[in-house]
Amino acid sequence: DVNSPIIMRGKEGKYLAYGKTNGGRLLLVVWVAKYRKTKIITARDMSKKEKQFYKRRKK
């Protein structure tokens, strides 16, 4: 699927999702999952470096 996010495990138990909205916006979402609860840390537009990473991985 074209809009399937790239999900990675980061440091300190954080997860990162790099994805593209149906409108074409490139977003990064960072969250923590502990004790059956999820807490969103941030959701924002990708930086230039993150966009490059995303585009390389989606080829």
N, C-alpha and C positions, 0 to 999 in steps of 0.2 A: 504494500500500500504506500502510495506517495506521501501521505501525511502521517505515517507511523513515526512516533518520536524515537530518538536514540536515548535510551535510559542507561545511566552509568551510576556506579556506586562511587561516592567521593570519600573524602576524609571525615573522620569523626561521626560516622554513621549517617552522613548526608547522602541523598540521592539527587541526581541531576537529570533533567529531561530536556533535550534539545529538540524543538519541533517547529512545524510550520502550520499556521492557521489556514482555514479555508480561504481567507482573504489574502494569503501570501505573506503574512507577518511572521518573522522568525523570532521565537521566544525561547527563553531559558527559564525553567522552573526548578527551584531547589527546595527540597523538603527533608524532614526527619521523620522516621517511623519508629516509635517506641511504645511498647506495652499496648499494642493494638490500637494506637492512636497515631494520626498523621498531623504534622504541623508544617504549614507552608512557611518557608523562610523568606523567599523572594520569588517574584515572577516579573520578568522584564524583557525588553528587547535585547537580542544578542549583541555583543560587542563585535567589532570587525574581526578580531581573532577567533571568536566563537563561531561566527558565520563561516569563516574559512574552514574551520574544523568540521562543521556540520556539512558543508557542501562536499568536502573530500570524502566523508563517511557515507554520504548518500549516493555516490556514483555507482 
